[in-house]
Amino acid sequence: MRDTMAPFPAPPPQAQLVRRGIYAHIRHPQYTSVMLASLGWALVWHSWSSFLVACLLIPFFMAKARHEEHRLRERFSEYASYAQTTRWFIPWIY
């Protein structure tokens, strides 16, 4: 059984590094979408508490992405070059 639902999933042995589609522009599209949806929710509901939670997701997902990238660098020799040319969360910015 794969541990994709684990807090820090490891790439399975048969995994391949995907560099096309959304992954050609950002390395962590799922985290980006959760952060943007959270900020959008806070704006729609004019909720300061939701905005605070959305802001707290940013350092959380940054730390999670760093940990996962360590595992990806161990698994894929080409990940370092991919990371140099592709942004973390926002295309062409960050």
RAPE-V326420 format. One record per residue. PSI is psi as a letter, one per 40 degrees, with the letter a starting at -180 (NA if undefined). OMEGA is omega in degrees with one decimal (none if undefined). BURIAL is # if it has 16 or more other C-alpha atoms within 10 Angstrom, else .. Layout:
BEGIN
<<PSI;OMEGA;BURIAL> <PSI;OMEGA;BURIAL>>
END
This chain:
BEGIN
<<h;-179.7;.> <i;-179.5;.> <f;-179.2;.> <d;178.1;.> <e;178.7;.> <i;179.2;.> <d;178.7;.> <g;-176.2;.> <i;175.5;.> <i;177.0;#> <h;179.6;#> <i;-176.7;.> <d;-177.5;.> <e;-177.0;.> <i;174.9;.> <i;177.3;.> <h;-179.1;.> <h;-178.9;.> <e;-178.8;.> <i;-178.6;.> <a;-179.2;.> <d;-179.1;.> <e;173.4;#> <e;-176.5;.> <d;178.2;#> <i;-176.2;#> <d;-175.1;#> <g;-176.5;#> <d;179.5;.> <d;179.5;.> <d;177.8;#> <d;-178.3;#> <d;178.5;.> <d;179.3;.> <d;179.7;#> <d;177.8;.> <d;178.8;.> <d;177.3;#> <d;177.2;#> <d;178.0;.> <d;-179.9;.> <d;179.5;#> <d;-179.6;.> <d;-176.7;.> <e;-179.9;.> <f;-174.4;.> <h;177.8;.> <d;179.6;.> <d;176.2;.> <d;177.9;#> <d;178.1;#> <d;178.3;.> <d;179.0;.> <d;178.5;#> <d;178.5;.> <d;176.8;.> <d;-176.9;#> <d;178.6;#> <d;177.5;.> <d;-178.4;.> <d;175.5;#> <d;179.2;.> <d;178.9;.> <d;179.5;.> <d;178.1;#> <d;-179.9;.> <d;-179.8;.> <d;179.8;#> <d;175.7;#> <d;178.6;.> <d;179.6;.> <d;177.3;#> <d;177.3;.> <d;-174.7;.> <d;-175.4;#> <h;-179.1;.> <d;-178.1;.> <e;-176.6;.> <d;-179.8;#> <d;178.9;.> <d;175.9;.> <d;-178.9;#> <d;178.8;.> <d;-176.2;.> <e;-175.7;.> <h;-178.7;#> <i;-178.9;#> <c;-168.7;#> <d;-175.4;#> <h;-177.5;.> <h;176.0;.> <e;-177.5;.> <c;-175.7;.> <NA;none;.>>
END
